[in-house]
Amino acid sequence: MGTALYEYLYRDSFETLELQITFIRIGIITLLIPLVFLYFLKIVGKIDSMMIENPQQRKLPLGFQLMLMSLLLMSIELYQTMPGLYVFFLGGMTSTLIALTFLYLKRKISLHMIGISALTAFVMGISLETGENLSTLIALLFVACGAVASSRLYLKAHNKTELLLGLLSGLLPQLMLWPLWL
Protein backbone atom coordinates (compact mmCIF):
# COMPACT_ATOMS: atom_id res chain seq x y z
CA MET A 1 0.00 0.00 0.00
CA GLY A 2 2.88 2.33 0.81
CA THR A 3 4.51 1.63 -2.54
CA ALA A 4 1.27 2.24 -4.43
CA LEU A 5 0.68 5.57 -2.68
CA TYR A 6 4.29 6.67 -3.13
CA GLU A 7 4.27 5.87 -6.82
CA TYR A 8 0.89 7.53 -7.31
CA LEU A 9 1.98 10.78 -5.66
CA TYR A 10 5.35 10.85 -7.43
CA ARG A 11 4.08 9.54 -10.79
CA ASP A 12 5.08 12.69 -12.66
CA SER A 13 8.72 12.27 -11.59
CA PHE A 14 9.19 8.87 -13.24
CA GLU A 15 8.59 7.02 -16.47
CA THR A 16 5.55 4.74 -16.36
CA LEU A 17 7.70 1.68 -17.13
CA GLU A 18 10.06 2.50 -14.24
CA LEU A 19 7.11 2.75 -11.84
CA GLN A 20 5.64 -0.53 -13.09
CA ILE A 21 8.93 -2.41 -12.79
CA THR A 22 9.52 -1.06 -9.28
CA PHE A 23 5.97 -1.94 -8.22
CA ILE A 24 6.21 -5.47 -9.61
CA ARG A 25 9.65 -6.06 -8.09
CA ILE A 26 8.52 -4.84 -4.67
CA GLY A 27 5.31 -6.88 -4.94
CA ILE A 28 7.25 -10.05 -5.71
CA ILE A 29 9.78 -9.51 -2.90
CA THR A 30 7.38 -8.34 -0.19
CA LEU A 31 4.19 -10.22 -1.02
CA LEU A 32 4.46 -13.10 -3.47
CA ILE A 33 7.66 -14.76 -2.23
CA PRO A 34 6.67 -14.49 1.47
CA LEU A 35 3.24 -16.01 0.74
CA VAL A 36 4.79 -18.90 -1.19
CA PHE A 37 7.32 -19.39 1.62
CA LEU A 38 4.57 -19.44 4.27
CA TYR A 39 2.60 -21.94 2.21
CA PHE A 40 5.73 -24.09 1.90
CA LEU A 41 6.31 -23.91 5.69
CA LYS A 42 2.69 -24.96 6.27
CA ILE A 43 3.01 -27.92 3.89
CA VAL A 44 6.23 -29.18 5.48
CA GLY A 45 4.80 -28.74 8.99
CA LYS A 46 7.08 -25.95 10.22
CA ILE A 47 4.06 -23.76 11.04
CA ASP A 48 0.64 -24.83 12.31
CA SER A 49 -1.36 -22.25 10.38
CA MET A 50 -0.84 -19.26 8.12
CA MET A 51 -1.63 -17.03 11.13
CA ILE A 52 1.51 -18.35 12.93
CA GLU A 53 0.09 -18.06 16.43
CA ASN A 54 2.99 -19.96 18.00
CA PRO A 55 5.71 -17.37 18.75
CA GLN A 56 8.54 -19.86 18.13
CA GLN A 57 7.19 -20.60 14.65
CA ARG A 58 7.47 -16.90 13.75
CA LYS A 59 11.28 -16.88 13.85
CA LEU A 60 11.90 -18.54 10.48
CA PRO A 61 9.40 -16.40 8.52
CA LEU A 62 10.69 -13.19 10.12
CA GLY A 63 14.30 -14.19 9.40
CA PHE A 64 13.34 -14.92 5.81
CA GLN A 65 11.60 -11.54 5.59
CA LEU A 66 14.78 -9.85 6.83
CA MET A 67 16.72 -11.55 4.05
CA LEU A 68 14.20 -10.44 1.42
CA MET A 69 14.19 -6.86 2.72
CA SER A 70 17.99 -6.87 2.59
CA LEU A 71 17.88 -7.91 -1.05
CA LEU A 72 15.41 -5.14 -1.81
CA LEU A 73 17.49 -2.54 0.03
CA MET A 74 20.67 -3.52 -1.82
CA SER A 75 19.09 -1.97 -4.89
CA ILE A 76 21.14 1.19 -5.41
CA GLU A 77 18.71 2.61 -7.96
CA LEU A 78 15.85 2.44 -5.44
CA TYR A 79 17.85 4.56 -3.01
CA GLN A 80 18.88 7.03 -5.69
CA THR A 81 15.54 7.39 -7.46
CA MET A 82 12.99 6.83 -4.69
CA PRO A 83 14.67 7.70 -1.38
CA GLY A 84 11.39 7.93 0.53
CA LEU A 85 10.38 4.45 -0.53
CA TYR A 86 13.85 3.13 0.24
CA VAL A 87 13.67 4.61 3.76
CA PHE A 88 10.15 3.15 4.22
CA PHE A 89 11.53 -0.33 3.56
CA LEU A 90 14.59 0.34 5.73
CA GLY A 91 12.17 1.19 8.53
CA GLY A 92 10.20 -1.97 7.73
CA MET A 93 13.36 -4.05 7.94
CA THR A 94 14.21 -2.41 11.26
CA SER A 95 10.72 -3.20 12.57
CA THR A 96 11.10 -6.82 11.45
CA LEU A 97 14.43 -7.05 13.27
CA ILE A 98 12.80 -5.62 16.41
CA ALA A 99 9.99 -8.20 16.20
CA LEU A 100 12.52 -11.00 15.75
CA THR A 101 14.58 -9.72 18.69
CA PHE A 102 11.48 -9.73 20.88
CA LEU A 103 10.85 -13.36 19.88
CA TYR A 104 14.33 -14.33 21.04
CA LEU A 105 13.54 -12.53 24.30
CA LYS A 106 10.46 -14.80 24.55
CA ARG A 107 8.07 -11.93 23.79
CA LYS A 108 5.53 -11.84 20.95
CA ILE A 109 4.51 -8.48 19.51
CA SER A 110 1.78 -7.65 17.01
CA LEU A 111 3.00 -7.75 13.43
CA HIS A 112 -0.36 -6.31 12.35
CA MET A 113 0.26 -3.23 14.50
CA ILE A 114 3.77 -2.91 13.15
CA GLY A 115 2.43 -2.84 9.61
CA ILE A 116 -0.41 -0.37 10.08
CA SER A 117 1.59 2.01 12.29
CA ALA A 118 4.56 2.00 9.89
CA LEU A 119 2.23 2.77 7.00
CA THR A 120 0.64 5.60 9.00
CA ALA A 121 4.03 7.17 9.75
CA PHE A 122 5.09 6.78 6.12
CA VAL A 123 1.97 8.53 4.83
CA MET A 124 2.55 11.35 7.32
CA GLY A 125 6.11 11.63 6.00
CA ILE A 126 4.93 11.74 2.39
CA SER A 127 2.46 14.48 3.32
CA LEU A 128 5.24 16.49 4.94
CA GLU A 129 7.63 16.02 2.03
CA THR A 130 5.21 16.76 -0.79
CA GLY A 131 2.99 19.29 0.95
CA GLU A 132 0.09 17.17 -0.28
CA ASN A 133 -2.93 17.33 2.04
CA LEU A 134 -3.31 13.70 3.07
CA SER A 135 -5.07 14.48 6.34
CA THR A 136 -8.15 12.42 5.44
CA LEU A 137 -6.02 9.39 4.61
CA ILE A 138 -3.94 9.88 7.76
CA ALA A 139 -7.12 10.10 9.87
CA LEU A 140 -8.39 6.90 8.24
CA LEU A 141 -5.09 5.19 9.00
CA PHE A 142 -5.37 6.22 12.66
CA VAL A 143 -8.85 4.70 12.69
CA ALA A 144 -7.38 1.59 11.03
CA CYS A 145 -4.75 1.43 13.81
CA GLY A 146 -7.56 1.41 16.35
CA ALA A 147 -9.53 -1.17 14.37
CA VAL A 148 -6.52 -3.46 14.06
CA ALA A 149 -5.77 -3.17 17.78
CA SER A 150 -9.40 -3.79 18.68
CA SER A 151 -9.68 -6.81 16.41
CA ARG A 152 -6.47 -8.34 17.77
CA LEU A 153 -7.79 -7.92 21.32
CA TYR A 154 -11.22 -9.26 20.37
CA LEU A 155 -9.66 -12.34 18.75
CA LYS A 156 -7.42 -12.75 21.81
CA ALA A 157 -4.42 -12.84 19.47
CA HIS A 158 -2.53 -10.27 21.58
CA ASN A 159 -2.69 -8.44 24.85
CA LYS A 160 -2.43 -4.66 25.23
CA THR A 161 1.32 -4.73 25.85
CA GLU A 162 1.98 -6.74 22.67
CA LEU A 163 -0.15 -4.30 20.71
CA LEU A 164 1.63 -1.27 22.15
CA LEU A 165 5.04 -2.82 21.45
CA GLY A 166 3.91 -3.54 17.88
CA LEU A 167 2.67 0.01 17.44
CA LEU A 168 5.93 1.48 18.71
CA SER A 169 8.04 -1.00 16.71
CA GLY A 170 6.35 0.10 13.50
CA LEU A 171 6.06 3.80 14.24
CA LEU A 172 9.42 4.70 15.79
CA PRO A 173 11.77 3.36 13.08
CA GLN A 174 9.79 5.26 10.44
CA LEU A 175 9.87 8.49 12.46
CA MET A 176 13.55 8.12 13.30
CA LEU A 177 14.41 7.67 9.60
CA TRP A 178 12.49 10.74 8.41
CA PRO A 179 15.64 12.92 8.46
CA LEU A 180 17.13 10.68 5.74
CA TRP A 181 14.52 11.76 3.22
CA LEU A 182 12.55 14.74 4.51
N, C-alpha and C positions, 0 to 999 in steps of 0.2 A: 504494500500500500504506500509505503514511504517512497519507493522508487517511482511508482506511477505518478504520485503527486509532484515529486521533484521534476520528473521529465515533462509533465504537463506545464508546470509553471515556467520552466526554462526552455520550452520547446523552440522558441525563436533563436536561441543561442546555438543550436545544433542542427545538423542535417538529420532528416527523418530516418535514414538508414542507420546512422550512428545511434540514435535513440532506440530504435528497434533492436539492434544487436545488443546494446547494453541491457535492455529490458529482458531479452531472451536469456542472455548469459546469467544475469542475476536470478532470474526465475528458475533456471536449471540448477544453479548452485545452492540457492536458499530454499527452494520448494520441492522441485522434482527429485533430486538426488536424496535429500533427507527423507522424503516419503517412501521412496523405494528402499532405502536403508532400513527404515522402521518396519516396513512390511517384511523384509528379509529377516530382521531380528525376531519378529513375531513368528515367522515360519520355522526358524531354527530353534525356537523356544528360549531365546535370551531375554525376551520381555513377555509379560503375561497378557498385556493388551496394548493397543495403540495409545492409550491414555497414560501409560507408564506410571501407575500409582505407587509402585514400590520404589522408594528413593534409591536403593542400590542399583536398580535397573536403569536409572537415568544417566549413570556415569558414562557408559559407552556412547549413547547418542549425543550427549553434550560434548564429549571429547571429539567425536566425529564432526560435529557442527563447528567446533573450534578449528579443526583442520580445513574444513570447507571455507570458513570465513578467512582464514589465512591465505588460502589460494586466491580468493577474490581480492583481498587487500594487496596482494603482490602485483596487482595490475597497475603499472605505472600510469597508463593513460587514464584510468579512472581517477587517480589522484590529481592529475594535471588538468583534466577536462571538467570533472564534476567533483570538486573538493568537498562540497556539502554532503553529497551522497557517500563519498569515501569516508568522511568523518562519522556519518550515521552508522555505517557498517563497522567502523572501528569501535564505536560505542557499543554496538551490538555484540561484537566479539568480547569486549571487556565485560559486558553483562553476563555473557555465557560463561566466561572464566570465573566470575563471582559466583554464579549458580553452582558451578562444578566445585569450587572451593568449599562452599557451604555443604555440599554433599559429603566431601571428605571430612568435614567437621561434624558429620552426622546430623545435618540440618537441611531439611527440604524447604525451598522457597518457591513461590508461585511464578512459573515461567509465563503464564498468561499475563500476570501483572507486569512482568518485565517488558513483554512485548507492547502492551497498550501504553504504558507510561513512557517507554522509549519513543514510540511513534508520536505521542503527544508533545514531548520535548522537541522532537525533530521538526514538527509542524510549527511550533512556536519559533524555532530558529529560522525556518524558511520565511516566516512572516516578518521577522526582524530584518533578515538580510535583504529581502526583496521589497519591503514596504507594502506588500500585498496585504489587504485586510482579510485575514483568515480567522477572524474572531468567532464566527459562527461554527466553523469546523473545529476550532480549538475548544469551544464550549461543548460541542458534541463529543469530542474525545474525552473531555473531563467526565461527562455523563457516562461514556463507555467505560472509563476507569471504574466508576462507581458500580456500573452494571456487572462488569467482570468480577469485581471484588464480592459483590452481593451473591452472584451465582456460584462462585467458588465456596463461599461460606454455606450457602443453601445446600449445595451438593456434598458438603462436609469433606471437600477435597483439600482444604487448607484451614488453618486457624488465622486469627487476626495478625499475629506476629509474622507468619509466613507470607501473608499478603503485603504487609508493610515492608518487609525485607525485599520482596519482589518489586514493589513500587519504587523503592529507593535504588535498587540494583539496576533498574531500567532507566530511571530518571537522572540520577547523578552522573553516570558516565557521559550521557548526552550533554548535560549542562556544562560539565567540566571541559568538554572538548569544543564547545562553542568558540572559544578564542582562536582555534585553528582555522575557522572558516568564516566567522562573522567579522 
